[in-house]
């Protein structure tokens, strides 16, 4: 049995579950590396990462480098004498960092590699209408998400599942997979497999324009985009109502397949429903957010907002 000294690297909530699982499994974490505090909100108050908040509560040693190649940081990292590094939802590491520990540096990725390498694997799996995805642990190498796989586990995606729900499912499955991986490294029983060389589905970073709805797409494509961005960062469209143009974020929807004679993008309302006409049916909006307003359900919006007869979305 190897005596492990672990450095953990991560930033968002997704990483907290794994750090918690490692500690609860009894492993020694000698350092936690996370993003520097960032100003947020109207008051520009410094905001700590989810991982930092957790690490402070558990009195763990915290490092927050702005530059991972900085010599002072490298020396500080070396002084921790870690022999294993674990990365969950962090950033690309320079060679000098990931090559440092004796037993390597491994990453948890929220897909079944080699598919969905990149920054947003959970979103893209749903946006692309997948029925399954998973989590993988792999040893880091020079490129992004290309290293030898240690373990993976498949997870099914429900036909109406949103990205927030899948995120939490993968977070929990992934944290257990990391503990299994650490146990194998501790026992010296790891056997890796090379990632197969094939055409892979990418998972690039999501930008504002990625989230814009094209109402002329197939109804299933639109539906999958909306649920693949719910609750964050949220799909959006431009609402044209009379003389006003308003950015509209759309969250929960239902799809209704039926023939109709409305122009694509037309808004159809009743006392309790707000629908967008698309090819072969309607997208029935259940929750949404107008620019400058709070997120609300459709009924609440319809109680205080009037749609022009020719209102539409672009």
SULDATA-V861561 format. One record per pair of residues at least 24 apart in sequence whose ideal C-beta (glycine too) atoms are under 7 Angstrom apart, sorted by sequence separation. I is the first residue (numbers start at 1). J is the second residue. D is the distance in whole Angstrom. If there is no record, write none. Layout:
i: <I	I>
j: <J	J>
d: <D	D>
This chain:
i: <4	6	7	8	9	10	11	112	132	133	153	211	212	213	226	257	274	5	68	69	110	111	113	131	132	211	212	256	273	7	68	109	118	131	151	255	256	69	108	109	117	118	130	206	226	272	32	34	36	117	255	256	274	32	35	68	108	109	151	31	32	33	34	36	151	223	253	254	272	29	30	106	107	126	150	253	271	19	31	33	106	113	125	223	253	254	106	107	253	269	16	20	105	106	252	16	19	23	104	105	126	135	250	252	15	109	113	219	251	12	13	126	251	276	11	12	16	135	219	250	269	113	135	249	11	112	123	126	137	150	248	249	267	10	122	137	98	112	135	150	248	149	106	122	137	148	149	246	247	251	267	122	148	246	267	148	149	266	267	93	265	122	216	265	31	146	215	265	30	215	31	30	92	87	139	222	219	110	219	223	215	218	219	222	219	215	110	163	162	163	248	108	161	163	164	241	242	160	163	164	241	162	108	7	18	108	241	240	240	7	15	128	14	15	239	240	7	14	106	238	5	6	9	237	238	5	9	10	12	237	5	6	7	8	9	10	11	4	10	11	124	4	6	10	9	114	103	113	114	121	117	120	123	114	118	119	120	115	116	117	118	119	120	114	115	117	118	119	120	116	18	129	86	111	129	127	126	127	215	2	84	126	127	126	123	123	14	17	21	25	17	21	27	18	22	14	18	21	22	17	21	18	22	4	4	2	1	1	2>
j: <28	30	31	32	33	34	35	136	156	157	177	235	236	237	250	281	298	30	93	94	135	136	138	156	157	236	237	281	298	33	94	135	144	157	177	281	282	96	135	136	144	145	157	233	253	299	60	62	64	145	283	284	302	61	64	97	137	138	180	61	62	63	64	66	181	253	283	284	302	60	61	137	138	157	181	284	302	51	63	65	138	145	157	255	285	286	139	140	286	302	50	54	139	140	286	51	54	58	139	140	161	170	285	287	51	145	149	255	287	49	50	163	288	313	49	50	54	173	257	288	307	152	174	288	51	152	163	166	177	190	288	289	307	51	163	178	140	154	177	192	290	192	150	166	181	192	193	290	291	295	311	167	193	291	312	194	195	312	313	140	312	170	264	313	80	195	264	314	80	265	82	82	144	140	192	278	278	170	279	283	276	279	280	283	281	278	174	227	227	228	313	174	227	229	230	307	308	227	230	231	308	230	177	77	88	178	311	311	312	80	88	201	88	89	313	314	82	89	181	313	81	82	85	313	314	82	86	87	89	314	83	84	85	86	87	88	89	83	89	90	203	84	86	90	90	195	185	195	196	203	200	203	206	198	202	203	204	200	201	202	203	204	205	200	201	203	204	205	206	203	108	220	178	203	224	224	224	225	313	103	185	227	228	228	228	229	167	171	175	179	172	176	182	174	178	171	175	178	179	175	179	178	182	182	186	186	186	187	188>
d: <6	7	4	5	4	6	5	6	5	6	6	5	6	5	6	4	5	5	6	5	6	7	6	7	6	6	7	5	7	6	5	7	7	6	6	6	5	7	6	5	6	7	6	6	5	5	5	7	5	4	6	6	7	7	7	6	6	7	6	5	5	5	6	5	6	7	5	4	7	6	6	5	6	6	5	6	7	6	6	7	6	6	6	5	5	7	5	5	6	7	5	7	7	7	4	6	6	7	5	5	7	6	6	4	5	6	6	5	4	7	5	5	6	6	5	5	5	6	7	5	5	7	4	6	6	6	5	6	6	6	6	4	6	5	6	6	5	6	5	6	6	6	6	6	4	4	5	6	4	7	5	5	6	5	6	6	6	5	7	6	5	6	6	5	5	6	5	6	5	5	7	6	6	7	6	6	5	5	6	7	6	7	5	6	5	6	6	7	5	5	7	5	7	6	6	6	4	7	6	5	5	4	7	7	5	5	4	6	5	6	4	7	7	5	6	6	4	5	6	7	6	6	7	4	5	5	7	7	5	7	5	5	5	5	5	4	6	6	5	6	4	5	6	5	4	4	5	6	6	4	6	5	6	7	6	7	7	5	6	7	4	6	6	5	5	6	5	4	5	4	6	7	6	7	5	6	6	5	6	7	6	6	4	4	5	6	7	5	4	5	6	7	6	6	7	5	4	7	6	4	5	5	7	7	6	5	6	6	6>
